Amino acid sequence: MTKTIKRKFIFTSAFVFLSITTILFLNHFASQKIKLFKNVELNVSQIQSAMLMQRRNEKDFIIRLDLKYQEKFDNNFEILTKRVTTLMTLAAEADLNSELVDSMQNAFNNYKASFHKFVETHKQLGLHKTDGLYGALRAAVHRAEQEILSLEDSTLRAQMLQLRRNEKDFMLRDDPKYLVKFQNNIEKFRALLSASDHAADHKKAIATHIDDYKSKFENFVAKKDELGLDSRSGLRGTMRAEVHEAEALLEQISTQLNDVVASQVGNLATFQNLIAAVGLILGLIIIAMLSWLSFVVLKPIKDMSKTMVDAAHNSDLCARIQFNRADELGKMGAAFNEMLSRFQESIKQVSQTASELYQESQTIASNATLACDGVNQQQLNTDQVATALSQMSISIQNVAKNTNEAANSALVAQKESEDGSHLVQRASDSIMALSKSIVGASSCIQKVEQNTDQIGSVLSVIREIAEQTNLLALNAAIESARAGEQGRGFAVVADEVRTLAGRTQTATMEIQNMIEALQSGTRESVERMIESDRLSQVSVDEISKSRDALAKIVNAITLITDMSAQISSATEEQGAAAEEINTNVVEINNAALSTTAFSRKVGDASATLTQLATALNGLTQTFRV
């Protein structure tokens, strides 16, 4: 296998990577171990703190007898249990004795059970002076005291006070000797009661209360004994033993942890020293490998650089790199030698081509001069054609403009004619409607005239009735005058009737005069309505003739508009064609200009090409081929 530079670098990089990875892994392993031991130590400390909180809750309950401390005890116990569970997991990872943790957990569970039993027993005993056995004891002694006070016996009262003293001494000191004293004083009380001269029923009642008091106190003492009269007896002693057991187990775990940590940390220190030594050795190896690699690579590169600099400085295409290698540097040297060989052949060909290029550039310059003269003549002719086309295009545009203006004027006239036709049509419709209204009004007025005639007939009847009434009233007056005094009232009525008849005749005459005037005005209105109807018919006929004339004007204007549009379209097409021809001529002219410029550029380029060929030939002479 060929040992190339790439393989050497890959091998060196892989060795460096593996070395660094190994050192990092070993350091990580050591740091994780130390972190684990610190976590175990922290967890043990937290368990100790939680256990102290449990003891504090226990003491608070014993002192204050408040159930809230039982709740706090349970909450702290949950925290303690979680930390013990965590310790069990960490102990397994740290190779500690898990049986000690299990035993400690059992001790804590027993401690919790004993505390709950202690609380329940205290509830039975009485958390307050009115609860449980304590409340029953107080009630019993109060009943006995009330009965004794009712007898007003100082001896029994003194003995009763002695019993209460024994009771309080026991409650204060938790000493069983006060129970014995209490029992002895009970017997003395019974003897004093028997020797007294009180009534039998009072003695019996007091004896019953005293027996009840004695029973309640003995039950109270028994329950206190169950709780524990001191810190080492009863439930208090049990809790104390269990918590001390847990403390001892926790201390063993702590001691074992310290031993393991001391052992492991010592090993870890040695291990870390070993890691440092291995790292130092690997570092020296890496430095040696890099030094060797730099020597293997840099020396050939330096030799190649010297050869290349000499070849560039002397423009020597005959120079070659003189070493044989199978790696990348050898391939680079061979490629450089091949490149110089190709450059050498290329320079020879370039020198030959430069001579040929010089001759061809002279020929191109002559042809470019002839082409430039021909293009100048073509440009002159196209300028004349373009001028003539421009003038023709302007004339066509003027014709198209005038035609468009005429077409626009025709369109305006057509619109005005159509508007006039519409106005004439609306006037004709209005006059026809007016004629119909006049005819209707004439009919209505004729009906009014007929009605006035009928009213005149009715007035004639009313006038005749008034005349007859007047005659009748006159006859009545005559008859009343004949009747003398008896007909005087009737004569007054007849006179009033004559007066009314006269007024009726007068009103009838006035109405008749008004009706005659109304009939005269009505006849005149009918005649004028008929004349207006005749004139409106004449106006309608004249408007119809005007509408027909306007229609002919509109048709003529439409024809003019269509013809103007055709003329405008034709002139636009001619203008477009002329414009297109003009554009093509301009393009030809521009092409001629471009050709002229190109011919000049070709001439310039041929001159430049001649100069370049001369310069290129000079450059090729600088190389050693």
C-alpha positions in Angstrom: 0.0 0.0 0.0 1.3 3.4 -1.0 1.9 5.7 2.0 0.5 8.9 0.7 0.5 12.2 2.6 -3.3 12.0 2.9 -3.0 8.6 4.6 -0.3 10.0 7.0 -2.5 12.9 7.9 -5.6 10.7 8.4 -3.6 8.3 10.6 -2.2 11.2 12.7 -5.7 12.8 13.0 -7.3 9.5 14.0 -4.6 8.9 16.7 -5.1 12.5 18.1 -8.9 12.1 18.1 -8.8 8.7 19.9 -6.3 10.0 22.4 -8.4 13.1 23.2 -11.6 11.0 23.3 -10.0 8.5 25.7 -8.8 11.2 28.1 -12.2 13.0 28.0 -14.0 9.7 28.7 -11.8 8.9 31.6 -12.2 12.4 33.1 -16.0 12.2 32.6 -16.0 8.8 34.4 -14.1 10.2 37.4 -16.2 13.3 37.6 -19.4 11.3 37.5 -18.2 9.1 40.3 -17.4 12.2 42.5 -20.7 13.7 41.6 -22.5 10.5 42.7 -20.8 10.4 46.1 -21.6 14.1 46.6 -25.3 13.4 45.8 -25.3 10.5 48.3 -23.7 12.7 50.9 -26.2 15.5 50.2 -29.1 13.0 50.4 -28.0 11.6 53.8 -27.8 15.2 55.1 -31.3 15.9 53.8 -32.6 12.7 55.5 -31.0 13.8 58.8 -32.7 17.3 58.4 -36.1 15.6 57.6 -35.7 13.3 60.6 -35.0 16.3 62.9 -38.2 17.9 61.6 -40.1 14.7 62.5 -38.7 14.8 66.0 -39.6 18.5 66.2 -43.2 17.7 65.1 -43.4 15.0 67.8 -42.1 17.3 70.6 -44.5 20.0 69.5 -47.4 17.6 69.7 -46.4 16.3 73.1 -46.0 19.9 74.4 -49.1 21.5 72.8 -51.4 18.5 72.1 -52.4 20.1 68.7 -53.5 17.8 65.9 -51.9 20.2 63.2 -48.5 18.8 64.3 -49.7 15.3 63.3 -50.5 16.7 59.8 -47.1 18.4 59.6 -45.5 15.1 60.8 -47.2 13.2 57.9 -46.2 15.8 55.3 -42.6 15.7 56.5 -42.7 11.9 56.5 -43.7 11.9 52.8 -40.6 14.1 52.1 -38.5 11.8 54.2 -39.8 8.7 52.3 -39.0 10.3 48.9 -35.4 11.1 50.1 -35.0 7.5 51.4 -36.2 6.2 48.1 -33.7 8.4 46.3 -30.9 7.3 48.7 -31.8 3.6 47.9 -31.3 4.3 44.2 -28.0 6.2 44.8 -26.8 3.6 47.2 -27.1 0.9 44.5 -25.2 3.1 42.0 -22.5 3.9 44.6 -22.1 0.2 45.7 -23.3 0.9 49.2 -25.2 -1.6 51.4 -28.8 -1.3 50.4 -30.0 -3.5 53.3 -29.1 -0.7 55.7 -31.3 1.7 53.7 -34.2 -0.9 53.8 -33.8 -1.3 57.5 -33.8 2.4 58.0 -37.0 2.7 55.9 -38.6 0.1 58.1 -37.5 1.9 61.2 -39.0 5.1 59.9 -42.3 3.3 59.1 -42.4 1.9 62.6 -41.7 5.3 64.0 -44.6 6.7 62.0 -47.0 3.9 63.2 -45.9 4.4 66.8 -46.5 8.2 66.6 -49.9 7.7 65.1 -50.8 5.2 67.9 -49.4 7.7 70.4 -51.7 10.4 69.0 -54.7 8.2 69.0 -54.0 7.2 72.6 -53.7 10.9 73.5 -57.1 11.5 71.9 -58.5 8.8 74.2 -56.8 10.3 77.1 -58.0 13.8 76.2 -56.3 16.6 74.2 -58.2 19.2 76.2 -59.6 19.3 79.8 -63.1 18.5 78.6 -62.1 15.6 76.2 -61.6 11.9 76.7 -60.6 10.3 80.0 -59.4 13.6 81.3 -62.8 15.2 80.8 -64.6 12.2 82.3 -62.2 12.5 85.4 -63.0 16.2 85.8 -66.7 15.6 85.5 -66.6 12.8 88.1 -64.6 14.8 90.7 -66.8 17.8 90.2 -69.9 15.8 91.0 -68.2 14.4 94.1 -67.1 17.9 95.2 -70.6 19.3 94.7 -72.1 16.6 96.8 -69.5 17.2 99.6 -70.0 21.0 99.5 -73.7 20.5 100.0 -73.0 18.7 103.3 -70.7 21.5 104.6 -68.4 18.9 106.1 -64.9 20.4 106.5 -63.3 17.0 107.2 -64.5 15.4 104.1 -63.6 18.5 102.1 -60.1 18.5 103.4 -59.8 14.8 102.5 -61.2 15.5 99.1 -58.6 18.3 98.6 -55.9 15.7 99.5 -57.2 13.4 96.7 -57.1 16.3 94.2 -53.6 17.0 95.3 -52.6 13.4 94.6 -54.3 13.7 91.2 -52.4 17.0 90.3 -49.1 15.6 91.5 -49.4 12.6 89.2 -50.4 14.8 86.3 -47.4 17.1 86.9 -44.8 14.4 87.6 -46.1 11.2 86.0 -44.9 9.3 89.1 -46.9 6.0 90.0 -46.3 6.6 93.7 -49.0 9.3 93.6 -51.5 6.7 92.4 -50.7 4.6 95.5 -51.1 7.7 97.7 -54.4 8.4 95.9 -55.6 4.9 96.6 -54.7 5.1 100.3 -56.4 8.5 100.7 -59.5 7.1 99.0 -59.7 4.4 101.8 -59.2 7.2 104.4 -62.0 9.1 102.8 -64.3 6.1 102.8 -63.5 5.6 106.5 -64.3 9.2 107.3 -67.5 9.0 105.3 -68.6 5.9 107.1 -67.9 7.5 110.5 -69.8 10.7 109.7 -73.4 11.2 111.0 -74.7 12.3 107.6 -77.8 10.7 106.1 -77.5 7.4 104.5 -78.6 8.5 101.1 -76.0 11.3 101.1 -73.3 8.8 102.2 -74.4 6.5 99.4 -74.3 9.3 96.8 -70.9 10.5 97.9 -69.5 6.9 98.0 -70.8 6.3 94.4 -69.2 9.5 93.2 -65.9 8.7 94.9 -65.9 5.2 93.4 -66.5 6.7 90.0 -63.8 9.3 90.6 -61.4 6.5 91.7 -62.2 4.4 88.6 -61.8 7.4 86.2 -58.4 8.3 87.8 -57.1 4.8 87.6 -58.2 4.6 83.9 -56.4 7.9 83.3 -53.3 6.6 85.0 -53.4 3.4 83.0 -53.7 5.3 79.7 -50.8 7.6 80.8 -48.8 4.5 81.5 -49.6 3.2 78.0 -48.3 6.5 76.6 -45.2 6.4 78.8 -44.6 7.9 82.1 -41.1 8.9 81.0 -39.2 9.1 77.7 -38.1 5.4 77.9 -41.4 3.7 78.7 -44.7 3.1 76.8 -45.3 4.5 73.4 -42.8 7.3 74.0 -40.1 4.8 74.7 -41.0 2.8 71.6 -40.9 5.9 69.4 -37.6 6.9 71.0 -36.1 3.4 70.4 -37.3 3.3 66.7 -36.0 6.8 65.9 -32.7 6.0 67.6 -32.5 2.8 65.5 -33.1 4.9 62.3 -30.4 7.4 63.5 -28.0 4.6 64.1 -28.7 3.1 60.7 -28.3 6.5 59.0 -25.0 6.9 60.9 -23.8 3.5 59.6 -24.8 4.5 56.1 -22.9 7.8 56.5 -19.8 6.0 57.9 -20.0 3.4 55.1 -20.3 6.3 52.6 -17.3 8.0 54.1 -15.3 4.8 53.9 -16.3 4.1 50.3 -15.7 7.8 49.4 -12.2 7.7 51.0 -11.4 4.5 49.2 -12.9 5.5 45.9 -11.5 9.1 46.0 -8.1 7.7 46.7 -8.4 5.4 43.7 -9.8 8.3 41.7 -6.8 10.4 42.6 -4.5 7.7 41.4 -6.7 7.2 38.4 -6.6 10.9 37.6 -2.8 10.9 38.0 -2.6 8.0 35.6 -4.8 9.9 33.2 -2.4 12.9 33.4 0.5 10.7 32.7 -1.2 9.0 29.8 -2.1 12.4 28.4 1.5 13.6 28.7 2.8 10.5 26.9 0.1 10.8 24.2 1.0 14.5 23.8 4.7 13.7 23.3 3.8 11.0 20.8 1.5 13.4 18.9 4.3 16.1 18.8 6.8 13.6 17.5 4.3 12.4 14.8 3.6 16.0 13.7 7.3 16.8 13.6 8.0 13.7 11.5 5.1 14.6 9.2 6.2 18.2 8.8 9.7 17.0 7.9 8.4 14.4 5.4 6.2 17.0 3.7 8.0 20.4 4.0 11.5 19.3 2.7 10.2 18.1 -0.7 7.9 21.2 -1.0 11.0 23.4 -0.3 12.9 21.7 -3.2 10.0 22.0 -5.5 9.6 25.7 -4.6 13.2 26.4 -5.4 13.0 24.8 -8.9 9.7 26.7 -9.6 11.2 30.1 -8.5 14.3 29.6 -10.7 12.2 28.6 -13.7 10.0 31.7 -13.3 12.9 34.1 -12.7 14.8 32.9 -15.8 11.7 32.2 -18.0 13.2 28.8 -18.5 10.7 26.4 -19.9 13.4 23.7 -20.0 13.6 23.4 -16.2 12.3 20.2 -14.6 11.8 18.9 -11.0 14.3 16.1 -10.3 12.9 13.7 -7.7 10.8 10.5 -7.9 8.0 10.0 -5.2 4.8 7.9 -5.2 2.8 10.4 -3.0 0.9 13.6 -3.8 4.2 15.6 -4.0 5.5 13.3 -6.6 2.3 13.7 -8.6 2.6 17.4 -8.2 6.2 17.4 -9.5 5.2 15.3 -12.5 2.3 17.5 -13.3 4.5 20.6 -13.1 7.1 19.0 -15.5 4.2 18.1 -17.9 2.9 21.7 -17.7 6.3 23.2 -18.6 6.6 20.7 -21.5 3.2 21.8 -22.8 4.1 25.5 -22.3 7.3 24.9 -24.3 5.4 23.5 -27.2 2.7 26.2 -27.0 5.2 29.0 -27.0 6.8 27.6 -30.2 3.4 27.4 -31.9 2.5 30.9 -30.7 5.7 32.3 -32.2 4.9 30.7 -35.5 1.2 31.8 -35.4 2.3 35.4 -34.6 4.2 35.7 -37.8 1.2 34.4 -39.8 -1.1 36.7 -37.9 1.0 39.7 -38.9 0.6 39.0 -42.6 -3.2 38.3 -42.4 -3.7 41.6 -40.5 -2.2 43.6 -43.4 -4.7 42.0 -45.8 -7.7 42.7 -43.5 -6.7 46.3 -43.3 -6.8 46.8 -47.1 -10.2 45.0 -47.4 -11.6 47.1 -44.6 -10.7 50.4 -46.4 -12.5 49.3 -49.6 -15.6 48.2 -47.6 -15.8 51.6 -45.8 -15.9 53.5 -49.1 -18.8 51.4 -50.4 -20.8 51.8 -47.2 -20.4 55.6 -47.2 -22.0 55.8 -50.7 -24.9 53.6 -49.6 -25.4 55.8 -46.5 -25.7 58.9 -48.8 -28.5 57.3 -50.9 -30.5 56.0 -47.9 -30.4 59.5 -46.4 -32.2 61.0 -49.5 -34.9 58.2 -49.5 -35.5 58.7 -45.8 -36.0 62.5 -46.2 -38.7 61.9 -49.0 -40.5 59.3 -46.9 -40.5 61.6 -43.9 -42.3 64.4 -45.9 -44.8 61.9 -47.3 -45.5 60.5 -43.8 -46.2 64.1 -42.5 -48.7 64.7 -45.3 -50.5 61.4 -44.6 -50.7 62.3 -40.9 -52.3 65.7 -41.7 -54.9 64.1 -43.9 -55.7 61.5 -41.2 -55.9 64.2 -38.6 -58.4 66.3 -40.7 -60.4 63.2 -41.4 -60.6 62.3 -37.8 -61.7 65.8 -36.9 -64.5 65.7 -39.5 -65.6 62.3 -38.2 -65.7 63.7 -34.7 -67.8 66.7 -35.8 -70.2 64.3 -37.6 -70.5 62.2 -34.5 -71.3 65.3 -32.4 -73.9 66.4 -35.0 -75.4 62.9 -35.0 -75.7 63.0 -31.2 -77.3 66.5 -31.3 -79.8 65.3 -34.0 -80.7 62.3 -32.0 -81.1 64.4 -28.9 -83.4 66.8 -30.9 -85.4 63.9 -32.2 -85.9 62.6 -28.6 -87.0 66.1 -27.5 -89.5 66.4 -30.4 -90.8 63.0 -29.5 -91.2 64.0 -25.8 -93.0 67.3 -26.9 -95.3 65.3 -29.2 -96.2 63.0 -26.3 -96.7 65.9 -24.0 -99.1 67.7 -26.5 -101.0 64.4 -27.0 -101.4 64.1 -23.3 -102.5 67.8 -23.1 -105.1 67.2 -25.8 -106.5 64.2 -24.0 -106.6 66.3 -20.8 -108.4 69.1 -22.7 -111.0 66.7 -24.1 -111.5 65.3 -20.6 -111.9 68.8 -19.1 -114.4 69.7 -21.9 -116.4 66.7 -21.0 -116.4 67.6 -17.4 -117.4 71.2 -18.1 -120.3 70.0 -20.3 -121.4 67.8 -17.5 -121.3 70.8 -15.2 -123.4 72.7 -17.7 -126.0 69.9 -17.7 -126.0 69.9 -13.9 -126.5 73.7 -13.8 -129.5 73.3 -16.2 -130.9 70.7 -13.8 -130.3 73.1 -10.9 -132.2 75.8 -12.8 -135.2 73.4 -13.1 -135.1 72.7 -9.4 -134.9 76.4 -8.7 -138.0 77.0 -10.8 -139.9 74.4 -8.7 -138.6 76.1 -5.5 -139.7 79.5 -6.8 -143.2 78.1 -7.6 -143.4 76.6 -4.2 -142.4 79.9 -2.6 -145.1 81.7 -4.6 -147.7 79.2 -3.5 -146.5 79.5 0.1 -146.9 83.3 -0.1 -150.4 82.9 -1.4 -151.3 80.5 1.3 -149.8 82.8 3.9 -151.8 85.7 2.5 -155.0 83.6 2.7 -154.2 82.6 6.2 -153.7 86.3 7.2 -157.1 87.1 5.7 -158.7 84.3 7.5 -157.1 85.3 10.8 -158.3 88.8 10.4 -161.8 87.5 9.9 -161.4 85.4 13.1 -160.6 88.5 15.1 -159.0 88.1 18.4 -158.9 84.3 18.2 -156.9 84.3 15.0 -154.3 86.8 16.1 -151.6 84.1 16.9 -152.3 82.4 13.6 -152.0 85.8 11.9 -148.5 86.2 13.4 -147.5 82.7 12.1 -148.9 83.5 8.7 -147.0 86.8 8.6 -143.7 84.9 9.4 -144.4 82.3 6.7 -145.0 85.1 4.2 -141.7 86.7 5.3 -139.9 83.3 4.8 -141.5 82.8 1.4 -140.4 86.2 0.3 -136.8 85.5 1.4 -136.9 82.2 -0.4 -138.0 83.9 -3.6 -135.2 86.4 -3.2 -132.5 83.7 -2.6 -133.9 81.7 -5.5 -133.5 84.7 -7.8 -129.9 85.2 -6.7 -129.1 81.5 -7.2 -130.7 81.6 -10.7 -128.6 84.7 -11.6 -125.4 82.9 -10.4 -126.3 79.7 -12.3 -126.9 81.7 -15.5 -123.5 83.4 -15.1 -122.0 79.9 -14.4 -123.7 78.5 -17.5 -122.4 81.4 -19.6 -118.8 80.9 -18.3 -119.1 77.1 -18.9 -120.2 77.5 -22.5 -117.2 79.9 -23.1 -114.8 77.4 -21.5 -116.1 74.6 -23.6 -115.6 76.6 -26.8 -112.0 77.5 -25.8 -111.3 73.9 -24.9 -112.5 72.8 -28.3 -110.3 75.5 -29.9 -107.3 74.3 -27.8 -107.9 70.7 -28.8 -107.9 71.8 -32.5 -104.6 73.7 -32.0 -102.9 70.8 -30.2 -103.8 68.5 -33.1 -102.2 71.0 -35.5 -99.1 71.1 -33.2 -98.9 67.3 -33.2 -99.0 67.2 -37.0 -96.2 69.8 -37.2 -94.1 67.9 -34.6 -94.5 64.6 -36.6 -93.2 66.4 -39.7 -90.2 67.8 -37.7 -89.4 64.3 -36.3 -89.4 62.8 -39.8 -87.0 65.6 -41.0 -84.7 65.0 -38.0 -84.7 61.3 -38.8 -83.5 62.0 -42.3 -80.8 64.3 -41.0 -79.6 61.6 -38.5 -79.4 59.1 -41.4 -77.4 61.5 -43.5 -75.0 62.3 -40.6 -74.6 58.5 -40.0 -73.6 58.0 -43.6 -71.1 60.9 -43.4 -69.6 59.4 -40.2 -69.2 55.9 -41.8 -67.5 57.4 -44.8 -65.2 59.6 -42.6 -64.3 56.4 -40.6 -63.4 54.6 -43.7 -61.3 57.5 -44.9 -59.6 57.8 -41.5 -58.9 54.0 -41.5 -57.4 54.2 -45.0 -55.2 57.2 -44.1 -54.1 55.5 -40.9 -53.1 52.3 -42.9 -51.2 54.5 -45.4 -49.5 56.4 -42.6 -48.5 53.1 -40.9 -47.1 51.8 -44.2 -45.2 55.0 -44.8 -43.9 54.9 -41.2 -42.8 51.3 -41.6 -41.0 52.1 -44.8 -39.4 55.1 -43.1 -38.4 52.9 -40.2 -36.9 50.3 -42.5 -35.0 53.1 -44.4 -33.7 54.4 -41.0 -32.7 50.9 -40.0 -30.9 50.5 -43.3 -29.2 53.9 -42.7 -28.3 52.8 -39.2 -27.0 49.5 -40.5 -24.9 51.5 -43.0 -23.6 53.7 -40.2 -22.9 50.6 -38.1 -21.2 48.9 -41.1 -19.1 52.1 -41.6 -18.1 52.1 -38.0 -17.5 48.4 -38.0 -15.3 48.8 -41.1 -13.3 51.5 -39.3 -13.1 49.3 -36.3 -11.9 46.5 -38.5 -9.2 48.7 -39.8 -8.3 49.8 -36.4 -8.4 46.2 -35.2 -6.2 45.1 -38.0 -3.7 47.8 -37.1 -3.9 46.7 -33.4 -3.6 43.1 -34.5 -0.5 43.9 -36.4 0.9 45.5 -33.3 -0.1 42.6 -31.1 1.4 40.1 -33.5 4.6 42.1 -33.3 4.5 42.2 -29.5 3.5 38.6 -29.2 6.5 37.6 -31.4 8.7 39.7 -29.1 7.3 38.0 -26.0 7.9 34.5 -27.3 11.5 35.5 -27.8 11.9 36.1 -24.0 11.3 32.4 -23.2 14.0 29.8 -23.4 12.5 26.9 -25.4 
